[in-house]
Amino acid sequence: CGKSASTGQEAGNAMDQFFSTAHMHDTLLQRMIRTLESSVASLEGMARKILGGPVRALSYDTLELHGLVRALSCVEDEEEEDWSDDDSDTDSDSDEEEEDYFSSSSSS
């Protein structure tokens, strides 16, 4: 039971010291903030240095692939139009044949 009382007093003393010397803690916090900002800035610089090249290469490759896909889709569209033109010619021929069949059967 004596240990918990002394631990409580130590915690109270530590809190008193922390809140009574506010100026020291403000400067400590400012120093910690500056240290953190410089660490983040160096990390950002390192990340840009390491990742910059691969990201640029990836974006370039992506644009190249996009161009290839667009070019291939244009070629496929032209081929489909050629096939659909051929189909429409055969459809019109079969329509004429049907008309000839019906006209000849009605005249008989």
DAUR-V314154 format. One line per field, one symbol per residue. burial: # if it has 16 or more other ideal C-beta (glycine too) atoms within 10 Angstrom, else .. A space follows every 10 residues. Layout:
burial->???
This chain:
burial->.......... .......... .......... .......... .......... .......... .......... .......... .......... .......... ........
